[in-house]
C-alpha cells in the first residue's frame, strides 16, 4: 500500500460519553448503547439527478473539493484521491491506472462515486467497545476512515472535539493526534490536581458539590463522608482511574465544575440526587416532574436548573432541598 498511509498511524473508533449528558442512565457506566446491543449504519449517499453520490471522500468532483479556493491545496487533495482510488482498483479489480491520465475516471471500474454495487454494501457496526482500524494494512478499514473523515457516517464524528461539540456517540481517534496532545493533557491534568488541592483546603464544601456532580455514584457522599475520601476519589477521577478513563476529558470536566458558582453546583447536586432517590421522575412525555406534586420541571438537567433558580419557583427548590439535605445528613 501507499507509504502515505503510514501517516495515518493507529486509528480507532471510540464511543463518546459525557457524564453530564443524560442518555437513559448509560452515561453512569460510560456506555453509549445498552450492553450487547449495537447500532448499524450504512454509508450515506445524496441523490442528485436520479443518481446516488456516496460520501466516500474519494470523489474529486464532490462540492467540498470543488470549493477549495487554494489551487495548490485542491490539486494535492485530488492527487491523494486519485492515488487512493488507483490503489483500490489495482488491489480489488486488478485494474492498473495512471493517476495523471486525463481520462482517469472513465477507466475506473469499481470505485466510481456512484457505484451502488460497491458503496451500498459499506456499513459499520457500533457498540460500547473501541474499534481498532488498520487502514495501512486493510483496504476495508481504509475505505471506512476516508468515509468517516468526509461525513459518510452521521453517527461518527471526525474527532473527539467534534463529538464533544455535536454530541455524536462515536468519534474517530488517531494515535498521531493523541501523541501530539499528550503534553497538553499532562498540563491540563496538573492544573486540575492543583485546583483540587486548593479547594480541598480552602473550600471543602465546594469540593463536596463538585464530587456530587462528577461522580457517577454521587449518592455515596453524605455530610459525614470524610474529606480525604472525597479528595482521593476526585484525584482518581482526574487521573482517569474512575468510570471515565479519558484523562483529558476528566481533567477538563473537573476544572469546568470548579469554575461554576456555588449556587449552581449545589442545585445541580440536589437535582442529581433527587433523581436518584425518585424525588424527581421522568414521565412518558419525556419531561421531568417533582414526584409528590407532579410539577413539571423541564426536559433535562439544564431546564430543571433554570426552573429551580427562578425566584418564583422558590417553594419547589425548598421542597427538594429539604428532602435531599435530609438524606445527606444521615
C-alpha positions as CSV (number, residue, x, y, z in Angstrom):
1,X,0.0,0.0,0.0
2,X,1.0,3.6,-0.4
3,X,3.6,4.8,2.0
4,X,1.4,7.9,2.6
5,X,-0.8,5.7,4.6
6,X,1.9,5.3,7.2
7,X,1.0,8.8,8.3
8,X,-2.4,7.6,9.4
9,X,-0.9,5.8,12.3
10,X,-3.2,3.8,14.6
11,X,-6.8,4.7,14.1
12,X,-9.8,3.8,16.3
13,X,-13.5,4.4,16.5
14,X,-14.3,5.2,20.1
15,X,-17.5,5.7,22.0
16,X,-18.1,9.3,23.2
17,X,-19.7,9.6,26.6
18,X,-20.4,12.7,28.6
19,X,-21.3,12.2,32.3
20,X,-23.2,15.5,32.2
21,X,-25.3,14.5,29.2
22,X,-28.3,12.3,30.1
23,X,-28.5,9.1,28.0
24,X,-31.0,6.8,29.7
25,X,-28.7,6.4,32.6
26,X,-26.0,4.8,30.3
27,X,-23.6,7.7,30.9
28,X,-23.2,6.5,34.5
29,X,-21.4,3.4,33.2
30,X,-19.5,5.1,30.3
31,X,-21.8,3.4,27.8
32,X,-23.4,4.9,24.7
33,X,-25.8,1.9,24.0
34,X,-27.1,-0.8,26.2
35,X,-24.7,-3.8,26.8
36,X,-24.6,-6.3,23.9
37,X,-26.5,-4.0,21.6
38,X,-25.3,-2.2,18.5
39,X,-26.2,0.5,16.0
40,X,-25.5,-0.3,12.4
41,X,-25.2,2.5,9.8
42,X,-24.6,2.3,6.1
43,X,-22.6,4.7,4.1
44,X,-24.5,7.9,3.4
45,X,-25.5,8.9,-0.1
46,X,-27.0,12.0,-1.7
47,X,-29.5,11.8,-4.6
48,X,-28.7,14.0,-7.5
49,X,-30.4,13.9,-10.9
50,X,-31.6,10.4,-10.3
51,X,-28.1,9.2,-9.2
52,X,-26.7,8.4,-5.8
53,X,-23.4,10.2,-4.9
54,X,-21.9,8.3,-2.0
55,X,-20.0,10.3,0.6
56,X,-16.8,8.3,0.2
57,X,-14.2,11.0,0.5
58,X,-12.9,9.6,-2.8
59,X,-14.6,11.9,-5.3
60,X,-12.6,14.7,-6.8
61,X,-15.9,16.2,-8.3
62,X,-17.6,16.5,-4.9
63,X,-18.6,20.0,-3.9
64,X,-16.3,20.1,-0.9
65,X,-13.3,19.5,-3.2
66,X,-14.5,22.0,-5.8
67,X,-14.9,24.7,-3.2
68,X,-11.3,24.6,-2.1
69,X,-10.1,28.0,-3.2
70,X,-6.4,27.3,-2.7
71,X,-5.4,25.9,-6.1
72,X,-2.3,24.0,-4.8
73,X,-4.3,22.5,-1.9
74,X,-7.1,21.4,-4.3
75,X,-4.5,19.8,-6.6
76,X,-3.0,18.0,-3.6
77,X,-6.4,16.7,-2.5
78,X,-7.3,15.5,-6.0
79,X,-3.9,13.8,-6.3
80,X,-4.4,12.0,-3.0
81,X,-7.9,10.9,-4.0
82,X,-6.7,9.5,-7.3
83,X,-3.8,7.7,-5.7
84,X,-6.2,6.0,-3.2
85,X,-8.7,5.1,-5.9
86,X,-5.9,3.7,-8.1
87,X,-4.7,1.6,-5.3
88,X,-8.2,0.2,-4.6
89,X,-8.7,-0.5,-8.3
90,X,-5.3,-2.3,-8.5
91,X,-5.9,-4.4,-5.4
92,X,-9.6,-5.2,-5.9
93,X,-10.2,-5.0,-9.6
94,X,-6.7,-5.8,-11.0
95,X,-7.1,-2.6,-12.9
96,X,-3.9,-0.6,-13.2
97,X,-4.5,3.2,-13.6
98,X,-2.3,6.2,-14.3
99,X,-3.3,8.9,-11.8
100,X,-2.1,11.5,-14.4
101,X,-4.4,10.2,-17.1
102,X,-6.9,12.9,-18.2
103,X,-9.4,10.1,-18.7
104,X,-8.7,8.6,-15.3
105,X,-12.3,8.4,-14.1
106,X,-13.7,6.9,-17.2
107,X,-11.3,4.0,-16.7
108,X,-12.2,3.4,-13.1
109,X,-14.2,0.1,-12.9
110,X,-15.2,-0.5,-9.3
111,X,-14.7,2.6,-7.2
112,X,-16.7,5.3,-9.0
113,X,-18.5,7.6,-6.6
114,X,-22.0,6.4,-7.8
115,X,-21.3,2.7,-7.9
116,X,-24.0,1.4,-5.5
117,X,-22.8,-2.2,-6.0
118,X,-19.7,-1.3,-4.0
119,X,-20.6,1.6,-1.8
120,X,-24.1,0.4,-1.0
121,X,-22.6,-2.5,0.9
122,X,-20.3,-0.4,3.1
123,X,-21.6,-0.3,6.7
124,X,-20.3,-0.2,10.2
125,X,-21.5,-1.8,13.4
126,X,-21.0,0.3,16.5
127,X,-21.2,-0.6,20.2
128,X,-19.6,0.3,23.5
129,X,-16.1,-1.1,22.6
130,X,-13.4,0.6,20.7
131,X,-13.0,-0.5,17.0
132,X,-9.3,-0.6,16.1
133,X,-8.7,0.1,12.4
134,X,-5.6,-0.6,10.3
135,X,-6.0,1.5,7.1
136,X,-2.4,0.9,6.2
137,X,-3.0,-2.9,6.1
138,X,-6.7,-3.3,5.4
139,X,-8.5,-1.8,2.4
140,X,-11.9,-2.1,4.1
141,X,-10.6,-0.1,7.0
142,X,-9.1,2.5,4.7
143,X,-12.5,2.9,3.0
144,X,-14.2,3.4,6.4
145,X,-11.6,6.0,7.5
146,X,-11.9,8.0,4.3
147,X,-15.7,7.9,4.5
148,X,-15.8,9.0,8.2
149,X,-13.4,11.8,7.5
150,X,-15.8,13.1,4.9
151,X,-19.1,12.8,6.7
152,X,-20.1,9.4,5.3
153,X,-21.4,8.2,8.7
154,X,-23.7,10.5,10.7
155,X,-23.1,8.6,14.0
156,X,-19.3,9.1,13.9
157,X,-17.5,12.4,14.5
158,X,-14.2,13.0,12.8
159,X,-12.5,13.9,16.2
160,X,-13.1,14.0,19.9
161,X,-13.5,17.7,19.8
162,X,-16.3,17.4,17.2
163,X,-18.0,14.7,19.2
164,X,-18.0,16.9,22.3
165,X,-19.5,19.8,20.3
166,X,-22.1,17.8,18.3
167,X,-22.8,15.0,20.9
168,X,-22.3,12.3,18.4
169,X,-22.0,8.9,20.1
170,X,-18.7,7.8,18.4
171,X,-15.6,9.6,17.1
172,X,-12.5,8.8,15.1
173,X,-9.4,8.8,17.2
174,X,-5.9,9.0,15.7
175,X,-2.8,7.9,17.5
176,X,-0.8,10.7,15.9
177,X,-3.1,13.3,17.1
178,X,-3.2,11.7,20.5
179,X,0.5,11.8,20.8
180,X,0.7,15.4,19.7
181,X,-1.6,16.5,22.5
182,X,0.0,14.3,25.2
183,X,1.9,17.2,26.7
184,X,-1.2,19.4,26.8
185,X,-3.2,16.7,28.5
186,X,-0.4,16.4,31.2
187,X,-0.6,20.2,31.7
188,X,-4.4,20.1,32.0
189,X,-4.2,17.2,34.5
190,X,-1.7,19.0,36.6
191,X,-3.8,22.2,36.6
192,X,-6.8,20.1,37.8
193,X,-4.8,18.5,40.5
194,X,-3.6,21.9,41.7
195,X,-7.2,23.2,41.9
196,X,-8.2,20.0,43.7
197,X,-5.5,20.7,46.4
198,X,-6.6,24.3,46.7
199,X,-10.3,23.9,47.1
200,X,-9.9,20.9,49.4
201,X,-8.0,23.1,51.8
202,X,-9.9,26.4,51.3
203,X,-13.5,25.4,50.1
204,X,-14.2,21.9,51.2
205,X,-18.0,22.4,50.6
206,X,-17.4,23.4,47.0
207,X,-15.4,20.2,46.5
208,X,-18.3,18.2,48.1
209,X,-20.7,19.6,45.4
210,X,-18.1,19.1,42.6
211,X,-17.8,15.5,43.6
212,X,-21.6,15.1,43.8
213,X,-21.9,16.4,40.2
214,X,-19.0,14.4,38.8
215,X,-19.1,11.0,40.5
216,X,-21.4,8.5,38.8
217,X,-22.2,7.3,42.3
218,X,-22.9,10.6,43.8
219,X,-25.3,9.2,46.3
220,X,-22.4,7.7,48.3
221,X,-21.4,11.1,49.6
222,X,-23.1,12.5,52.7
223,X,-22.3,15.2,55.2
224,X,-20.4,12.6,57.2
225,X,-18.2,11.5,54.3
226,X,-14.5,12.1,55.2
227,X,-12.9,14.9,53.2
228,X,-10.0,12.6,52.5
229,X,-12.3,10.1,50.8
230,X,-13.7,12.8,48.5
231,X,-10.2,14.1,47.7
232,X,-9.0,10.6,46.9
233,X,-12.0,9.9,44.6
234,X,-11.5,13.2,42.7
235,X,-7.8,12.5,42.4
236,X,-8.5,9.2,40.8
237,X,-11.1,10.7,38.5
238,X,-8.7,13.4,37.3
239,X,-6.1,10.7,36.5
240,X,-8.6,8.7,34.5
241,X,-8.9,5.9,37.1
242,X,-12.6,6.2,37.7
243,X,-15.6,5.4,35.4
244,X,-14.1,7.5,32.6
245,X,-10.5,6.7,31.5
246,X,-10.1,9.8,29.2
247,X,-7.7,11.8,31.2
248,X,-8.1,15.0,29.1
249,X,-11.9,14.9,29.4
250,X,-11.7,14.1,33.1
251,X,-9.4,17.0,33.9
252,X,-11.4,19.4,31.8
253,X,-14.7,18.3,33.3
254,X,-13.3,18.8,36.8
255,X,-11.9,22.2,36.0
256,X,-15.2,23.3,34.4
257,X,-17.2,22.3,37.5
258,X,-14.9,24.1,39.9
259,X,-15.4,27.3,37.9
260,X,-19.2,27.1,38.4
261,X,-20.9,29.2,41.0
262,X,-21.6,27.5,44.4
263,X,-25.3,28.1,43.8
264,X,-25.4,26.2,40.5
265,X,-23.2,23.4,42.0
266,X,-25.5,22.9,44.9
267,X,-28.7,23.0,42.9
268,X,-27.3,20.6,40.3
269,X,-26.2,18.3,43.2
270,X,-29.8,18.4,44.5
271,X,-31.2,17.6,41.1
272,X,-28.9,14.7,40.6
273,X,-29.6,13.1,44.0
274,X,-33.3,13.9,43.8
275,X,-33.4,11.9,40.6
276,X,-31.6,9.0,42.2
277,X,-34.0,8.9,45.1
278,X,-37.0,9.4,42.8
279,X,-38.0,12.7,44.2
280,X,-37.7,13.8,40.5
281,X,-39.0,11.3,37.9
282,X,-39.1,11.1,34.1
283,X,-42.6,10.6,32.8
284,X,-43.7,9.1,29.4
285,X,-44.0,12.6,27.8
286,X,-40.2,12.9,28.2
287,X,-40.4,15.6,30.9
288,X,-39.0,15.6,34.4
289,X,-41.5,16.1,37.3
290,X,-41.4,16.5,41.0
291,X,-42.9,13.3,42.2
292,X,-45.4,14.2,45.0
293,X,-46.9,17.3,43.4
294,X,-46.4,16.3,39.7
295,X,-45.0,19.7,38.9
296,X,-43.2,19.7,35.5
297,X,-39.6,20.9,36.0
298,X,-38.2,20.6,32.5
299,X,-36.8,18.3,29.8
300,X,-33.3,17.9,31.1
301,X,-31.0,18.9,33.9
302,X,-30.3,22.3,32.4
303,X,-34.0,23.1,32.2
304,X,-34.6,22.0,35.8
305,X,-31.6,24.1,37.0
306,X,-33.1,27.2,35.4
307,X,-36.6,26.3,36.8
308,X,-35.3,26.0,40.3
309,X,-33.1,29.1,40.1
310,X,-36.2,31.2,39.2
311,X,-37.3,33.1,42.3
312,X,-41.0,32.3,41.5
313,X,-40.2,28.6,42.0
314,X,-38.5,29.0,45.4
315,X,-41.1,26.8,47.1
316,X,-40.2,23.9,44.8
317,X,-36.5,24.4,45.4
318,X,-37.0,24.5,49.2
319,X,-39.1,21.3,49.0
320,X,-36.5,19.3,47.0
321,X,-33.6,20.8,49.0
322,X,-35.2,19.7,52.3
323,X,-35.7,16.2,51.1
324,X,-32.2,15.8,49.7
325,X,-30.4,17.5,52.6
326,X,-32.2,15.2,54.9
327,X,-30.6,12.3,53.1
328,X,-27.2,14.0,53.1
329,X,-27.4,14.5,56.9
330,X,-27.9,10.8,57.6
